[in-house]
Amino acid sequence: MTQPLREFRSVVRVAGPILAVSGIDDAGYNEVVHVLLPDGTMRLGQVLESRMGMAIVMVFGGTRDLDCDVSAVRFTGKPLMMPVAKEMLGRIFSGSAEPIDGGGRVVPEKEMEISGYAINPTRREFPEDFIETGISAIDGMNTLVRGQKLPVFSGSGLPHSQLAAQITRQARVRGTEESFAVVFAAMGITHEEARFFIREFSETGARAHAVLFLNRADDPAIERIVTPRLALTAAEYLAFDCGMHVLVVMQDITAYCEALREVSAAREEIPARRGYPGYMYTDLASLYERAGRVKGRAGSITQLPILSMPDDDITHPVPDLTGYITEGQIVLSRELHRKGIYPPIDVLPCLSRLMQGGIGKERTRADHADVSSQLYAAYARGRRLAGLVAVIGDEGLTDTDRLYLTFLERFEEEFVGQKRDEGRSIGETLDRAWDLLSIFPQDELKRINPAFIREYYRGEIG
């Protein structure tokens, strides 16, 4: 039975996007409220806290023009729900799930609570199906698997938007004919970035199997708190109700955390590191842990969150806490970007903790793990030698040392670097890796099984 609306005209305090309503004892956490302004317009809100006859409400449209003496607050008794349907594919929505593509409202097949729940650990399937992104530095060395959450750590001015668009265009579950979809959630992006994403998805045909949620920089900051939850709710419907494999790209998680900090400050909570709320770890986990595969269900949700690191500081609270929750990270390098290399992925600090379960014979190729390990070792040695040469010169280098310096340059330009519209298959990526490794004599390839060297080595035998 639907609970009747309860209306109160007892707003006693307003601070930023937060208002306090007195005289209500039974407001529920996450309960939806309607805030009626003096001019007759209505804004949506959500209960953050209820205590001692007081309800603390977060207003998504902000509290501008609100009059404490006249404005009314209606409590609906329901959590925030989202209408979902398969016809959401190909559509563009605002950060509050309002259609902005001129296509009208979605005819719902069901309604789902946007808060969602983390997948029960006992019901999780281990992620082990390779997702081909077409990016060699990811597919070859930091492989993304279905059901994983693998964030991209970037910085201001780095091409993370272009990388996100390229991955969403090219990503596919290799070796299957199963349905694949992309849910893209943008938080705090500029109008120029919004036009870029819409154009990229539309012109490449990727929009037909994608759902876009766009929260722009001039939209209410508080809206950014619900945008990723709306996107994940749509993904859960497509994955677990429609049986699709869904890649969720969320950009920028740092903008989301800034909105959390704004709400926390308005509530006068005691701040933690750099002013962020102490519960930010738990809040981020409530987003990230909605990724995965469920036993007995055909679909899956894979997450690729993108976050910008203020001052390129990887110890900043947002990337730091994200790294604890997720299964690795992709790190973009400003140094590689200055060299003109795209995508500027610095493979040494990158990691995919679930990579081993998604590669190998019958998944990618039998030599994949050995090749990846050898590439890491050779690139790390090349970087060390380059640093040494910068200090003392190259007079004391051996011929083998010079090979590693040649490898370093070619690896960055030919393996990491690729065109913005170039998608490489995993076979092409591994073949390119063998082209580079074959500049070394065979006895330098200590991390590769001799059987693979006999099959794939392209240098002089000797």
PyMOL commands that set and color helices and strands:
alter all, ss='L'
color gray80, all
select helices_A, chain A and resi 86-88+121-123+136-139+160-170+191-203+206-209+221-225+227-241+253-266+273-275+280-288+310-312+317-325+334-338+355-358+368-392+399-416+426-437+442-444+450-456
alter helices_A, ss='H'
color red, helices_A
select strands_A, chain A and resi 6-8+11-15+18-22+31-36+42-51+54-59+72-79+81-84+92-94+110-113+124-125+130-132+144-145+152-154+172-173+180-189+210-216+245-251+292-294+300-308+328-331+351-352
alter strands_A, ss='S'
color yellow, strands_A
deselect
rebuild
show_as cartoon
